[in-house]
Amino acid sequence: MDIFNRNNQGTQDDHFSNLMFGRKAEPEAEPEQEESTVDYMQLMESVETLMSLYSQYKPAIDKINLNPLIAKFLKKE
């Protein structure tokens, strides 16, 4: 009996392993995946809010000259 290699047990279920390690949880059947539950109206409102904030702060970004810093983060490399 190989007590160090529990993978060899297969479907056997001995009392010692149950006592020391507990029973293995039975894998639950995954529920069927539901269709996407994205609230597109809220998403569009969030995008609109972000764009309005950007337009408000754009003069400050241009004045401080943060464009190179922003471009560095947006660079696709």
C-alpha positions as CSV (number, residue, x, y, z in Angstrom):
1,M,0.0,0.0,0.0
2,D,1.5,3.3,-1.1
3,I,0.4,5.9,1.4
4,F,2.4,8.7,-0.1
5,N,0.9,8.5,-3.6
6,R,-2.8,9.1,-3.3
7,N,-3.2,9.1,-7.1
8,N,-2.9,5.3,-7.2
9,Q,-6.1,4.9,-5.2
10,G,-8.4,5.3,-8.1
11,T,-11.9,4.9,-6.9
12,Q,-11.0,3.0,-3.7
13,D,-11.9,4.8,-0.5
14,D,-10.1,3.6,2.6
15,H,-11.1,4.6,6.2
16,F,-7.6,5.9,7.1
17,S,-7.6,8.5,4.3
18,N,-11.1,9.6,5.1
19,L,-10.1,10.0,8.8
20,M,-6.9,11.9,8.1
21,F,-7.8,13.9,5.0
22,G,-11.6,13.9,4.9
23,R,-13.7,12.9,1.9
24,K,-13.0,14.4,-1.4
25,A,-15.7,16.8,-2.6
26,E,-17.7,15.4,-5.5
27,P,-17.2,17.6,-8.5
28,E,-20.4,19.6,-9.0
29,A,-21.9,19.8,-12.4
30,E,-21.3,23.2,-13.9
31,P,-24.4,25.2,-14.4
32,E,-25.3,26.0,-18.0
33,Q,-23.7,29.2,-19.1
34,E,-26.2,32.0,-19.3
35,E,-26.2,34.5,-22.0
36,S,-24.3,37.7,-21.4
37,T,-25.9,39.8,-18.7
38,V,-24.2,43.1,-19.6
39,D,-26.3,46.2,-18.9
40,Y,-25.4,48.1,-22.1
41,M,-27.2,51.3,-21.0
42,Q,-25.1,51.5,-17.8
43,L,-22.0,50.7,-19.9
44,M,-22.8,53.6,-22.3
45,E,-23.5,55.9,-19.4
46,S,-20.1,55.0,-17.9
47,V,-18.3,55.7,-21.2
48,E,-20.1,59.0,-21.6
49,T,-19.1,60.0,-18.0
50,L,-15.4,59.1,-18.8
51,M,-15.4,61.0,-22.0
52,S,-16.9,64.1,-20.4
53,L,-14.3,64.0,-17.6
54,Y,-11.6,63.6,-20.2
55,S,-12.9,66.6,-22.2
56,Q,-13.0,68.7,-18.9
57,Y,-9.4,67.8,-18.0
58,K,-8.0,67.9,-21.6
59,P,-6.9,71.6,-21.3
60,A,-5.0,70.8,-18.1
61,I,-3.3,67.8,-19.7
62,D,-2.3,69.9,-22.7
63,K,-1.0,72.7,-20.3
64,I,1.1,70.3,-18.2
65,N,2.2,68.4,-21.4
66,L,1.3,65.0,-20.2
67,N,0.7,63.7,-23.7
68,P,4.1,61.9,-24.0
69,L,3.4,60.2,-20.7
70,I,-0.1,59.1,-21.7
71,A,1.2,58.0,-25.1
72,K,3.8,55.8,-23.4
73,F,1.1,53.9,-21.6
74,L,-1.1,53.6,-24.7
75,K,1.8,52.4,-26.8
76,K,1.2,48.9,-28.2
77,E,4.6,47.2,-27.7
